[in-house]
Amino acid sequence: SFNLDGSTLYQALAAIFIAQMYGIDLSVYEQITLMLVLMITSKGIAGVPGVSFVVLLATLGTVGIPIEGLAFIAGIDRILDMGRTVVNVIGNSLAAIVISKWEGQFNPPSKKELEQQVS
């Protein structure tokens, strides 16, 4: 579980949502810091449902966003977790295809081979 794009995107959007909800204006420097911290922390996320919520809890304090704001998204976190998982799986699958093409190991079946398998 290394390429967790969905978790990174969720955490960034949730942090900005909470900041906007509290009326906190994040400077460009704070937004870049938030992005870098989230990119690093998302690399260590375990493949357990809801763990992005815990990592977000730890990350919000680093940029001065109140952690109490997580209560507003706690109710829908399970639904959002399913969306994160879809993005994570698609990202990992695409990365595997790109690497296999790069290494010359990607050999999809031809149309003729597919037709033979069906009949």
C-alpha positions as CSV (number, residue, x, y, z in Angstrom):
1,S,0.0,0.0,0.0
2,F,2.4,2.6,-1.2
3,N,0.6,4.6,-3.9
4,L,-2.3,6.0,-1.9
5,D,-3.5,8.9,-4.1
6,G,-7.1,8.7,-2.9
7,S,-6.0,9.1,0.8
8,T,-3.8,12.1,0.0
9,L,-6.5,13.8,-2.0
10,Y,-9.1,13.2,0.7
11,Q,-6.9,14.5,3.5
12,A,-6.1,17.6,1.5
13,L,-9.7,18.3,0.7
14,A,-10.9,17.6,4.2
15,A,-8.2,19.9,5.8
16,I,-9.1,22.7,3.4
17,F,-12.8,22.2,4.0
18,I,-12.3,22.4,7.8
19,A,-10.1,25.5,7.5
20,Q,-12.8,27.2,5.3
21,M,-15.5,26.1,7.7
22,Y,-13.6,27.9,10.6
23,G,-12.8,30.9,8.4
24,I,-9.1,30.2,8.5
25,D,-7.3,31.7,5.5
26,L,-4.3,29.5,4.6
27,S,-1.4,31.3,3.0
28,V,0.3,29.7,-0.1
29,Y,3.1,28.7,2.2
30,E,0.7,26.9,4.6
31,Q,-1.1,25.2,1.7
32,I,2.3,23.9,0.3
33,T,3.3,22.8,3.8
34,L,0.0,21.0,4.2
35,M,0.4,19.3,0.8
36,L,3.9,18.1,1.7
37,V,3.0,16.8,5.1
38,L,0.0,15.0,3.7
39,M,2.1,13.4,0.9
40,I,4.5,12.1,3.4
41,T,2.0,10.9,6.0
42,S,-0.1,9.2,3.3
43,K,2.8,7.0,2.4
44,G,2.7,5.4,5.8
45,I,-1.0,4.7,6.0
46,A,-2.0,1.2,6.7
47,G,-4.6,-0.6,4.6
48,V,-7.2,-0.4,7.3
49,P,-10.6,1.2,6.7
50,G,-10.9,4.6,8.4
51,V,-7.2,5.1,9.1
52,S,-7.0,8.2,6.9
53,F,-9.2,9.9,9.5
54,V,-6.7,9.2,12.2
55,V,-3.8,10.4,10.1
56,L,-5.7,13.6,9.3
57,L,-6.3,14.1,13.0
58,A,-2.6,14.1,13.6
59,T,-1.8,16.2,10.6
60,L,-4.3,19.1,11.2
61,G,-2.4,20.3,14.2
62,T,0.8,20.9,12.1
63,V,-0.8,23.7,10.1
64,G,-3.0,25.2,12.9
65,I,-6.4,23.9,11.8
66,P,-8.7,22.9,14.8
67,I,-9.0,19.2,15.1
68,E,-12.5,19.6,16.4
69,G,-13.6,20.2,12.8
70,L,-13.2,16.5,12.1
71,A,-16.5,15.9,14.0
72,F,-18.3,17.5,11.0
73,I,-16.9,14.8,8.6
74,A,-16.9,11.9,11.0
75,G,-20.4,10.8,10.0
76,I,-19.7,10.4,6.3
77,D,-16.1,9.2,6.6
78,R,-17.1,5.6,5.9
79,I,-18.7,6.5,2.6
80,L,-15.7,8.7,1.7
81,D,-13.4,5.8,2.7
82,M,-15.0,3.7,-0.1
83,G,-14.3,6.4,-2.6
84,R,-10.7,6.7,-1.4
85,T,-10.3,3.0,-1.8
86,V,-11.5,3.1,-5.4
87,V,-9.0,5.9,-6.3
88,N,-6.2,4.0,-4.5
89,V,-6.9,0.8,-6.4
90,I,-7.1,2.6,-9.7
91,G,-3.8,4.4,-9.0
92,N,-2.0,1.2,-8.0
93,S,-3.4,-0.6,-11.1
94,L,-2.3,2.2,-13.5
95,A,1.1,2.3,-11.9
96,A,1.6,-1.5,-12.4
97,I,0.5,-1.1,-16.1
98,V,2.9,1.8,-16.7
99,I,5.8,0.0,-15.1
100,S,5.1,-3.2,-17.0
101,K,4.9,-1.3,-20.3
102,W,8.1,0.5,-19.4
103,E,9.9,-2.8,-18.8
104,G,8.4,-4.3,-22.0
105,Q,6.5,-7.0,-20.0
106,F,2.9,-5.8,-20.9
107,N,1.5,-8.2,-23.5
108,P,-2.3,-7.9,-23.7
109,P,-4.0,-10.7,-25.6
110,S,-4.9,-10.0,-29.2
111,K,-8.4,-9.7,-30.5
112,K,-8.0,-13.1,-32.1
113,E,-6.9,-14.7,-28.9
114,L,-9.9,-13.2,-27.0
115,E,-12.3,-14.5,-29.6
116,Q,-10.8,-18.0,-29.2
117,Q,-11.2,-17.9,-25.5
118,V,-14.9,-16.9,-25.8
119,S,-15.8,-19.7,-28.2
